[in-house]
Amino acid sequence: MSDWKSYLTEPRIAYFSMEIGLTADIPTYSGGLGVLAGDTIKTAADLKLPMVAVTLVHRQGYFNQRLDREGWQQEEPSTWSPETVLECLPNKALVSIEGRDVKVQAWLYRVKSPTGGEIPVLFLDTDIPGNAPEDRRITDVLYGGDQAYRLKQEIVLGMGGARLLSQLGFRVRKYHMNEGHASLLTLELLNRTRRPVEDTWDERASWDVRKVTVQCVFTTHTPVEAGHDQFSYDLVERILGHETPISLLKELGGQDHLNMTRLAMNLSSFTNGVAKKHGEVSQALFPGFEIHAITNGIHPFTWASPYFVNLFNHYLPSWGTEPEMLVRVDSIPDEEIWEAHCGAKAYLFQYIEETTGTALNPDLLTIGFARRAATYKRGDLIFRDMDRLLAIAKGRLQIVFGGKAHPRDQEGKELIHNIVQHIQRYSDQIPMVYLSDYNMDVAGRLIPGVDLWLNNPLRPLEASGTSGMKAALNGVPNFSVLDGWWIEGHIEGVTGWSIGPPPDGPSITQNHSEQDAHDLYQKLEKVILPLYYQDRPGWIRVMKNAIGKNAYYFNTHFMMRRYVTEAYFR
């Protein structure tokens, strides 16, 4: 194993993210944001980009999900031991929390690519002898605790992470904040610019804001104001202290609350949303800022099922590191595309039978719906008119669900409960299952193994929606509301199908669930089911289009090339 100091030979892009999903064995992610971060790092390794990633160790993970007989989510800690997987680096940094010095150490994970590229990922940890007992718990639970706990975590991630990089000897070319959780790193950078000035009345002149701004890049993922982290200044003063004057914080982060998104945008030279539509929505939320758009992607080699990996390797060599080769998918015979899909479907159904005892029929059109159980994602929309759904299904349809609700999201838990109740009541007419403890491993089985990927959020609350990209890579057409990435990837009847009105239609203040449900049923009955059962060559043509017109473009290789040219080295 190479010495970690080999990473210090050139300046690097420091990528900060509260959650990073590299593998299910390291449960330091909750969903799309973390998986995107992991895919970003893997692609950086593929492209041999000089990057270092920083996150928290989350010793108790997010949580393991168990569903009781009634369908209510139960949470259990997802405890893991970084000592058994990672290398502990020698240096430590100090941050001040509630007036106490808190030591921060880093565990190293090396992301290695077949291309020879290698990216260090630092997992920050406060569970260190000498820290106060409550401080040793700061890096335990992803998105756990109250506002005070969250702010402490963000101090460790942003300020602690920046200080530890410096202590370890990393030279940083750019700091990339993946969401506002890392925004406090800007305060550490500000404090490094502080200089005495003779005119004490001009306190702001002590800090060189421009010098910080040119070092920082910020990506926002949240399309609604309420979703951005905000902390009261009373809490900030109590926990963070006065390292940066409150007057300056209010100027940079908002007068009423410390808004982490505003702080990041005010101290970044480049800010972007994660899809074209999301960039427009973010621009409307934060007028006065210039917000670009770089659409998210997925790491191809991670998310292709083994069956498609073998197929692509044979017909499209180098597709894993050059996913633009997928545009040549038509060179693969139809029967081999279908055979690979049937293999992925059998692999999923075997897992379903082993974990739930339910044996699904591989000949039936299988719809997949799996994502974070938030109410705006409307996981139960397909049940809006059960009589209509039952009439459409007629022994031709089955559905696989999955997804977790945040432990404090009671409405999300009720959504899961409602879905499970429908499954229990109607499974004799429409075979359905809910796969518990949805994680990267389950997603890797579920997404490639269904025939149709369903997504029906309220517009425009789906900032991007990378699960649909994973489906497209495996030849699974999307059936989705025109939001997030699907606005850019959708060609009706060619790459998949839309649900409801176009993206310039109703605002998010209007719930058009009835219209969306009607369109869902209409296309399922009149277009999708007939194509699947009566025109297999036509269905395979849509599968190929999903690969050749969507997956070749919506991947992290294309995404990262845009970050390099538009954000990192501009």
C-alpha positions as CSV (number, residue, x, y, z in Angstrom):
1,M,0.0,0.0,0.0
2,S,1.4,3.4,-1.0
3,D,2.3,5.9,1.6
4,W,-0.6,8.4,2.1
5,K,1.9,11.3,1.7
6,S,2.0,10.5,-2.0
7,Y,-1.3,12.4,-2.1
8,L,0.6,15.6,-1.1
9,T,2.6,16.0,-4.3
10,E,0.2,18.2,-6.2
11,P,-2.6,20.7,-5.3
12,R,-6.0,19.0,-5.1
13,I,-9.7,19.8,-5.3
14,A,-11.2,19.3,-1.9
15,Y,-14.7,17.9,-2.2
16,F,-16.7,18.2,1.1
17,S,-19.9,16.3,1.6
18,M,-21.8,15.5,4.8
19,E,-22.6,12.0,3.3
20,I,-20.7,9.9,0.9
21,G,-21.9,6.5,-0.4
22,L,-19.0,4.4,-1.6
23,T,-20.3,0.9,-0.7
24,A,-23.1,-0.5,1.4
25,D,-20.4,-1.7,3.9
26,I,-19.6,1.9,4.8
27,P,-23.1,3.2,5.8
28,T,-22.2,6.9,5.7
29,Y,-25.0,7.9,3.3
30,S,-28.8,8.2,3.4
31,G,-29.7,8.5,-0.2
32,G,-29.2,10.3,-3.5
33,L,-26.9,13.1,-2.2
34,G,-24.4,10.6,-0.7
35,V,-24.5,8.2,-3.6
36,L,-23.9,11.1,-6.0
37,A,-20.9,12.0,-3.9
38,G,-19.6,8.5,-4.0
39,D,-20.1,8.3,-7.8
40,T,-18.4,11.7,-8.2
41,I,-15.3,10.4,-6.3
42,K,-15.2,7.2,-8.3
43,T,-15.3,9.1,-11.5
44,A,-12.5,11.5,-10.3
45,A,-10.4,8.3,-9.8
46,D,-11.3,7.1,-13.3
47,L,-10.3,10.4,-14.8
48,K,-7.2,10.7,-12.6
49,L,-8.4,14.1,-11.3
50,P,-6.4,15.5,-8.4
51,M,-9.1,15.4,-5.7
52,V,-9.4,14.7,-2.0
53,A,-12.8,14.1,-0.4
54,V,-13.9,15.0,3.1
55,T,-16.9,13.7,5.1
56,L,-17.8,12.4,8.6
57,V,-17.3,8.9,9.8
58,H,-20.9,8.4,11.1
59,R,-20.0,5.5,13.4
60,Q,-23.7,4.6,13.8
61,G,-24.4,5.2,10.1
62,Y,-27.9,6.4,9.0
63,F,-30.1,3.6,10.2
64,N,-31.2,0.1,9.3
65,Q,-34.8,-0.1,8.5
66,R,-37.2,-2.9,9.6
67,L,-40.9,-2.9,8.8
68,D,-43.3,-4.4,11.4
69,R,-46.4,-6.4,10.4
70,E,-48.5,-3.3,10.0
71,G,-45.9,-1.7,7.8
72,W,-44.5,0.8,10.3
73,Q,-40.9,1.6,9.9
74,Q,-38.6,0.7,12.8
75,E,-35.1,2.0,13.0
76,E,-31.9,0.4,14.3
77,P,-28.4,1.8,14.4
78,S,-26.2,0.8,11.4
79,T,-23.1,0.5,13.5
80,W,-19.7,-0.1,11.8
81,S,-16.1,0.0,12.9
82,P,-13.9,2.3,10.8
83,E,-10.9,0.7,12.5
84,T,-11.5,-2.5,10.5
85,V,-11.8,-0.9,7.1
86,L,-9.8,2.4,7.1
87,E,-6.4,3.8,8.0
88,C,-6.1,6.3,10.8
89,L,-4.0,9.3,9.8
90,P,-1.5,10.7,12.3
91,N,-2.4,14.4,12.5
92,K,-5.3,15.9,14.4
93,A,-7.0,19.3,14.2
94,L,-8.9,21.3,16.9
95,V,-12.2,23.1,16.6
96,S,-14.0,25.1,19.2
97,I,-17.5,24.0,20.2
98,E,-19.3,25.7,23.1
99,G,-16.0,27.0,24.2
100,R,-14.3,23.6,24.4
101,D,-11.4,22.4,22.3
102,V,-12.6,19.3,20.3
103,K,-10.0,17.1,18.6
104,V,-10.7,15.8,15.1
105,Q,-8.9,12.9,13.5
106,A,-9.2,11.4,10.0
107,W,-9.6,7.9,8.7
108,L,-8.4,7.3,5.2
109,Y,-10.2,5.3,2.5
110,R,-8.6,4.9,-1.0
111,V,-10.9,4.9,-4.0
112,K,-9.0,3.1,-6.8
113,S,-9.9,2.9,-10.4
114,P,-8.9,0.4,-13.1
115,T,-7.4,3.3,-14.9
116,G,-4.8,3.7,-12.2
117,G,-6.4,6.8,-10.6
118,E,-6.7,6.9,-6.9
119,I,-8.6,9.4,-4.7
120,P,-8.2,9.7,-0.9
121,V,-11.4,10.0,1.2
122,L,-11.0,11.4,4.7
123,F,-13.7,10.3,7.3
124,L,-13.6,12.8,10.2
125,D,-14.0,11.4,13.7
126,T,-14.3,13.0,17.1
127,D,-14.5,9.8,19.1
128,I,-11.1,10.4,20.5
129,P,-9.8,10.0,24.1
130,G,-9.5,13.4,25.7
131,N,-12.6,14.8,24.1
132,A,-15.6,15.4,26.4
133,P,-18.1,12.5,26.3
134,E,-20.7,14.5,24.4
135,D,-18.1,15.7,21.9
136,R,-17.1,12.1,21.1
137,R,-20.7,11.5,19.9
138,I,-20.7,14.4,17.4
139,T,-19.7,12.1,14.4
140,D,-21.9,9.2,15.4
141,V,-25.2,9.6,13.5
142,L,-25.9,11.0,10.0
143,Y,-28.7,13.6,10.2
144,G,-29.4,12.7,13.8
145,G,-30.1,14.8,16.8
146,D,-31.4,18.3,17.0
147,Q,-30.3,21.6,15.5
148,A,-27.4,22.0,18.0
149,Y,-26.1,18.5,17.0
150,R,-26.4,19.3,13.4
151,L,-24.5,22.6,13.8
152,K,-21.7,20.8,15.7
153,Q,-21.4,18.3,12.9
154,E,-21.2,21.1,10.4
155,I,-18.4,22.8,12.4
156,V,-16.5,19.5,12.4
157,L,-17.1,18.9,8.7
158,G,-16.4,22.4,7.4
159,M,-13.9,24.0,9.8
160,G,-12.4,20.8,11.1
161,G,-12.1,19.4,7.6
162,A,-10.3,22.4,6.3
163,R,-8.0,22.6,9.3
164,L,-7.2,18.9,9.1
165,L,-6.3,19.1,5.4
166,S,-3.9,21.8,6.2
167,Q,-2.4,19.9,9.2
168,L,-1.9,16.9,6.9
169,G,-0.1,18.9,4.3
170,F,-2.7,18.9,1.5
171,R,-2.5,21.9,-0.8
172,V,-6.0,22.8,-2.1
173,R,-6.7,24.3,-5.5
174,K,-10.4,24.6,-5.0
175,Y,-12.9,23.7,-2.3
176,H,-16.1,22.2,-3.6
177,M,-19.0,22.2,-1.1
178,N,-21.6,19.6,-2.0
179,E,-24.7,21.2,-0.3
180,G,-24.7,23.7,2.5
181,H,-23.6,21.3,5.2
182,A,-19.9,22.2,4.5
183,S,-20.4,26.0,4.3
184,L,-18.5,26.7,7.5
185,L,-15.3,25.8,5.8
186,T,-15.6,29.3,4.3
187,L,-15.2,30.8,7.8
188,E,-12.0,28.9,8.3
189,L,-10.7,30.3,5.0
190,L,-11.9,33.8,6.0
191,N,-10.1,33.6,9.3
192,R,-6.9,32.7,7.4
193,T,-7.1,36.0,5.5
194,R,-7.6,38.1,8.6
195,R,-5.3,41.0,8.9
196,P,-5.1,44.0,11.2
197,V,-6.5,47.3,9.9
198,E,-6.1,50.8,11.3
199,D,-9.7,51.8,10.7
200,T,-11.4,49.8,13.4
201,W,-14.8,51.1,12.3
202,D,-14.5,49.1,9.1
203,E,-14.5,45.6,10.7
204,R,-15.2,43.9,7.4
205,A,-11.9,45.1,6.0
206,S,-10.1,42.7,8.3
207,W,-11.2,39.8,6.1
208,D,-10.4,39.3,2.4
209,V,-13.7,38.0,1.1
210,R,-12.6,37.9,-2.5
211,K,-9.6,35.7,-1.7
212,V,-12.0,33.1,-0.2
213,T,-14.5,33.4,-3.0
214,V,-12.0,32.5,-5.7
215,Q,-11.2,29.3,-3.9
216,C,-14.8,28.0,-3.5
217,V,-17.3,26.2,-5.6
218,F,-20.8,25.3,-4.4
219,T,-23.5,22.9,-5.5
220,T,-27.0,23.2,-4.2
221,H,-29.4,20.3,-4.3
222,T,-32.5,21.6,-2.6
223,P,-35.3,23.3,-4.6
224,V,-37.3,24.8,-1.7
225,E,-36.3,27.5,0.8
226,A,-37.3,25.3,3.8
227,G,-34.9,22.6,2.8
228,H,-31.8,24.8,3.3
229,D,-30.0,24.5,6.7
230,Q,-30.6,27.5,8.8
231,F,-29.5,28.2,12.4
232,S,-30.5,31.0,14.8
233,Y,-27.7,33.4,15.7
234,D,-28.3,32.7,19.4
235,L,-27.4,29.0,18.7
236,V,-24.5,30.0,16.5
237,E,-23.1,32.3,19.2
238,R,-23.5,29.6,21.9
239,I,-21.9,26.8,19.9
240,L,-19.5,28.5,17.4
241,G,-18.5,31.4,19.5
242,H,-17.1,34.6,18.0
243,E,-14.3,33.4,15.7
244,T,-16.1,35.4,13.0
245,P,-18.1,38.5,14.0
246,I,-21.9,38.0,14.0
247,S,-22.2,41.2,12.0
248,L,-20.1,39.7,9.2
249,L,-22.0,36.4,9.4
250,K,-25.3,38.3,9.0
251,E,-23.9,40.1,6.0
252,L,-22.9,36.8,4.4
253,G,-25.4,34.4,5.7
254,G,-28.6,36.3,6.2
255,Q,-29.9,38.8,8.8
256,D,-32.5,36.6,10.5
257,H,-30.8,33.2,10.5
258,L,-27.5,31.8,9.4
259,N,-28.5,30.3,6.1
260,M,-25.8,27.9,5.0
261,T,-26.8,28.1,1.4
262,R,-26.5,31.9,1.3
263,L,-23.2,31.7,3.2
264,A,-21.8,29.3,0.6
265,M,-23.1,31.3,-2.4
266,N,-21.8,34.6,-1.1
267,L,-18.3,33.0,-0.7
268,S,-18.2,31.0,-3.9
269,S,-17.0,32.0,-7.4
270,F,-19.3,29.3,-9.0
271,T,-22.7,28.0,-7.8
272,N,-24.7,25.4,-9.6
273,G,-27.9,23.5,-9.4
274,V,-28.1,19.8,-10.4
275,A,-30.3,19.9,-13.5
276,K,-31.4,22.7,-15.9
277,K,-34.8,23.1,-14.3
278,H,-33.3,23.0,-10.8
279,G,-30.9,25.8,-11.8
280,E,-33.9,27.9,-12.8
281,V,-35.8,27.1,-9.6
282,S,-32.7,27.9,-7.5
283,Q,-32.2,31.2,-9.4
284,A,-35.8,32.2,-8.5
285,L,-35.2,31.2,-4.9
286,F,-32.1,33.3,-4.6
287,P,-32.4,36.3,-6.9
288,G,-29.2,38.3,-7.2
289,F,-26.9,35.3,-7.4
290,E,-25.7,33.7,-10.6
291,I,-26.7,30.1,-10.5
292,H,-25.5,27.7,-13.2
293,A,-26.7,24.2,-13.9
294,I,-24.6,21.0,-14.2
295,T,-26.9,18.0,-14.4
296,N,-26.1,15.1,-12.1
297,G,-24.9,11.8,-13.4
298,I,-24.2,8.2,-12.2
299,H,-21.0,6.2,-12.2
300,P,-21.5,3.7,-15.0
301,F,-19.5,0.8,-13.8
302,T,-21.0,0.9,-10.3
303,W,-24.6,0.9,-11.5
304,A,-24.6,-1.5,-14.5
305,S,-25.9,-4.9,-13.5
306,P,-23.3,-7.8,-13.9
307,Y,-25.4,-9.0,-16.9
308,F,-25.1,-5.6,-18.7
309,V,-21.4,-5.3,-17.7
310,N,-20.6,-8.5,-19.5
311,L,-22.7,-7.4,-22.5
312,F,-21.2,-4.0,-22.8
313,N,-17.6,-5.4,-22.2
314,H,-18.1,-7.6,-25.2
315,Y,-19.7,-5.2,-27.7
316,L,-18.5,-1.7,-26.4
317,P,-15.0,-2.1,-24.9
318,S,-14.0,0.8,-22.7
319,W,-17.6,1.8,-22.0
320,G,-16.9,1.9,-18.3
321,T,-14.4,4.8,-18.5
322,E,-15.8,6.2,-21.8
323,P,-19.6,5.9,-21.4
324,E,-20.1,7.9,-24.6
325,M,-19.5,4.6,-26.3
326,L,-23.0,3.6,-25.1
327,V,-24.4,5.6,-28.0
328,R,-23.4,2.6,-30.1
329,V,-25.8,0.3,-28.3
330,D,-27.5,-0.6,-31.6
331,S,-24.6,-2.8,-32.4
332,I,-25.8,-5.2,-29.7
333,P,-28.4,-7.7,-31.0
334,D,-31.9,-7.3,-29.5
335,E,-32.0,-10.8,-28.2
336,E,-28.8,-10.3,-26.2
337,I,-30.2,-7.1,-24.7
338,W,-33.3,-9.0,-23.6
339,E,-31.3,-11.9,-22.3
340,A,-29.2,-9.6,-20.1
341,H,-32.4,-7.9,-18.8
342,C,-34.0,-11.3,-18.0
343,G,-30.8,-12.2,-16.1
344,A,-31.1,-9.0,-14.0
345,K,-34.8,-9.6,-13.5
346,A,-34.1,-13.2,-12.3
347,Y,-31.4,-12.0,-9.9
348,L,-33.8,-9.5,-8.4
349,F,-36.6,-12.0,-8.1
350,Q,-34.4,-14.5,-6.4
351,Y,-33.4,-11.8,-3.8
352,I,-37.1,-10.9,-3.3
353,E,-38.1,-14.5,-2.7
354,E,-35.1,-15.0,-0.3
355,T,-35.9,-11.9,1.8
356,T,-39.7,-11.7,1.6
357,G,-40.9,-15.2,0.7
358,T,-42.8,-13.7,-2.2
359,A,-42.3,-15.4,-5.6
360,L,-42.9,-12.9,-8.4
361,N,-43.7,-14.0,-12.0
362,P,-40.8,-13.1,-14.4
363,D,-43.3,-12.9,-17.3
364,L,-45.3,-10.0,-15.9
365,L,-44.4,-6.3,-16.5
366,T,-42.7,-5.3,-13.3
367,I,-42.8,-1.6,-12.1
368,G,-40.1,-0.4,-9.7
369,F,-40.5,2.5,-7.3
370,A,-37.8,3.0,-4.7
371,R,-36.5,6.2,-3.2
372,R,-36.5,8.2,0.0
373,A,-40.0,8.0,1.4
374,A,-40.9,11.7,1.4
375,T,-44.5,12.8,0.8
376,Y,-43.6,15.0,-2.2
377,K,-42.3,11.9,-4.0
378,R,-45.9,10.5,-3.8
379,G,-45.0,6.9,-3.6
380,D,-48.6,5.9,-3.3
381,L,-49.9,7.9,-6.3
382,I,-50.4,4.7,-8.3
383,F,-53.0,3.7,-5.7
384,R,-55.1,6.9,-6.3
385,D,-57.9,5.0,-8.0
386,M,-57.6,1.3,-7.0
387,D,-60.6,0.2,-9.1
388,R,-58.9,1.7,-12.2
389,L,-55.5,0.1,-11.3
390,L,-57.1,-3.3,-10.7
391,A,-58.9,-3.1,-14.0
392,I,-55.8,-2.2,-15.9
393,A,-53.6,-4.8,-14.2
394,K,-55.7,-7.9,-14.9
395,G,-52.9,-10.3,-14.1
396,R,-50.4,-8.4,-16.3
397,L,-48.7,-6.2,-13.7
398,Q,-46.6,-6.4,-10.5
399,I,-44.9,-3.7,-8.4
400,V,-41.7,-3.6,-6.3
401,F,-41.4,-0.8,-3.7
402,G,-38.5,0.3,-1.5
403,G,-37.2,3.3,0.5
404,K,-36.6,4.7,3.9
405,A,-38.3,7.7,5.7
406,H,-36.1,9.9,7.9
407,P,-36.6,8.8,11.5
408,R,-38.3,12.1,12.4
409,D,-40.4,12.3,9.3
410,Q,-43.8,11.0,10.5
411,E,-45.5,11.8,7.3
412,G,-42.9,9.7,5.4
413,K,-43.5,6.8,7.8
414,E,-47.2,7.1,7.2
415,L,-46.6,6.9,3.5
416,I,-44.7,3.7,3.8
417,H,-47.4,2.3,6.1
418,N,-50.1,3.2,3.5
419,I,-48.1,1.5,0.7
420,V,-47.7,-1.7,2.8
421,Q,-51.4,-1.7,3.7
422,H,-52.3,-1.6,0.0
423,I,-49.8,-4.4,-0.7
424,Q,-51.4,-6.5,2.0
425,R,-54.9,-5.8,0.9
426,Y,-54.4,-6.2,-2.9
427,S,-51.5,-8.6,-3.4
428,D,-53.8,-11.4,-4.5
429,Q,-54.9,-9.2,-7.5
430,I,-51.6,-7.3,-8.1
431,P,-48.4,-9.0,-6.9
432,M,-46.5,-6.4,-4.8
433,V,-43.7,-6.3,-2.3
434,Y,-41.9,-3.7,-0.2
435,L,-38.2,-4.3,0.1
436,S,-37.0,-3.1,3.5
437,D,-33.6,-1.4,4.3
438,Y,-33.1,0.1,0.9
439,N,-29.4,0.8,0.4
440,M,-26.8,0.6,-2.4
441,D,-26.8,-3.2,-2.5
442,V,-30.6,-3.4,-2.7
443,A,-30.7,-0.6,-5.4
444,G,-28.1,-2.5,-7.4
445,R,-30.5,-5.4,-7.6
446,L,-33.8,-3.7,-7.8
447,I,-33.3,-1.0,-10.4
448,P,-31.9,-3.2,-13.2
449,G,-34.3,-6.0,-12.4
450,V,-37.6,-4.2,-13.0
451,D,-39.1,-3.5,-16.5
452,L,-40.3,0.1,-15.9
453,W,-39.0,2.8,-13.5
454,L,-41.7,4.9,-12.0
455,N,-41.2,8.4,-10.6
456,N,-44.0,10.8,-9.8
457,P,-42.9,13.7,-7.5
458,L,-44.7,17.0,-7.2
459,R,-43.1,19.5,-9.6
460,P,-40.5,21.0,-9.3
461,L,-39.3,19.3,-6.1
462,E,-37.2,16.6,-7.8
463,A,-33.9,18.5,-8.1
464,S,-32.4,15.8,-10.3
465,G,-33.4,12.1,-9.7
466,T,-30.4,9.9,-10.3
467,S,-32.2,6.6,-9.8
468,G,-33.8,7.1,-13.2
469,M,-30.4,7.4,-14.7
470,K,-29.4,4.1,-13.1
471,A,-32.5,2.5,-14.7
472,A,-31.7,3.9,-18.1
473,L,-28.2,2.5,-18.0
474,N,-29.7,-1.0,-17.6
475,G,-32.2,-0.5,-20.4
476,V,-35.1,0.1,-18.0
477,P,-37.3,2.9,-19.5
478,N,-38.4,5.7,-17.2
479,F,-42.1,6.5,-16.7
480,S,-41.8,9.9,-14.9
481,V,-43.1,13.3,-14.2
482,L,-41.3,15.9,-16.2
483,D,-39.0,17.2,-13.5
484,G,-35.3,17.1,-12.7
485,W,-33.1,15.3,-15.2
486,W,-36.1,13.7,-17.0
487,I,-37.0,17.0,-18.6
488,E,-33.6,16.7,-20.4
489,G,-33.7,13.0,-21.0
490,H,-37.3,12.4,-22.0
491,I,-38.4,11.8,-25.6
492,E,-42.0,10.6,-25.5
493,G,-42.3,7.0,-26.5
494,V,-38.6,6.9,-27.5
495,T,-36.6,6.9,-24.2
496,G,-39.7,6.4,-22.0
497,W,-42.9,8.2,-21.1
498,S,-44.0,11.3,-19.2
499,I,-46.6,11.7,-16.5
500,G,-48.8,14.8,-16.3
501,P,-48.4,18.3,-17.7
502,P,-45.1,19.7,-19.2
503,P,-42.5,21.3,-16.9
504,D,-43.8,24.9,-17.7
505,G,-47.1,23.9,-16.2
506,P,-48.5,24.1,-12.7
507,S,-46.4,25.6,-9.8
508,I,-45.6,23.6,-6.7
509,T,-48.3,25.4,-4.8
510,Q,-50.9,23.5,-6.8
511,N,-51.3,19.7,-6.3
512,H,-52.3,18.1,-9.6
513,S,-52.3,14.6,-8.3
514,E,-55.6,13.8,-9.9
515,Q,-54.4,14.9,-13.4
516,D,-51.1,13.0,-12.9
517,A,-52.8,9.9,-11.7
518,H,-55.2,10.0,-14.7
519,D,-52.3,10.3,-17.1
520,L,-50.4,7.5,-15.4
521,Y,-53.3,5.1,-15.7
522,Q,-54.0,6.2,-19.3
523,K,-50.5,5.6,-20.6
524,L,-50.0,2.5,-18.6
525,E,-53.2,1.0,-20.1
526,K,-53.1,2.3,-23.6
527,V,-49.4,2.6,-24.4
528,I,-47.0,0.8,-22.0
529,L,-48.8,-2.5,-21.4
530,P,-49.7,-3.1,-25.1
531,L,-46.1,-2.3,-26.2
532,Y,-44.6,-4.7,-23.6
533,Y,-46.9,-7.6,-24.3
534,Q,-47.7,-7.2,-28.0
535,D,-44.5,-5.6,-29.5
536,R,-41.4,-7.0,-27.9
537,P,-39.1,-5.6,-30.6
538,G,-40.7,-2.2,-30.0
539,W,-40.1,-2.5,-26.3
540,I,-36.5,-3.5,-26.8
541,R,-36.1,-0.4,-29.1
542,V,-37.1,1.8,-26.1
543,M,-34.7,-0.1,-23.9
544,K,-31.9,0.6,-26.3
545,N,-32.8,4.2,-26.6
546,A,-32.7,4.5,-22.8
547,I,-29.1,3.3,-23.0
548,G,-28.0,5.1,-26.1
549,K,-29.8,8.4,-25.7
550,N,-29.8,8.7,-21.9
551,A,-27.1,6.7,-20.3
552,Y,-24.4,7.8,-22.7
553,Y,-24.9,11.4,-21.5
554,F,-26.3,11.3,-17.9
555,N,-23.2,9.9,-16.2
556,T,-20.7,11.3,-13.8
557,H,-17.9,11.2,-16.4
558,F,-19.7,13.8,-18.5
559,M,-20.7,15.7,-15.3
560,M,-17.2,15.8,-13.9
561,R,-15.7,17.1,-17.2
562,R,-18.1,20.0,-17.0
563,Y,-17.1,20.7,-13.3
564,V,-13.5,20.7,-14.4
565,T,-13.9,23.1,-17.3
566,E,-16.7,25.3,-15.9
567,A,-15.9,25.4,-12.1
568,Y,-12.6,24.0,-11.1
569,F,-10.2,25.4,-13.6
570,R,-12.0,28.4,-15.0
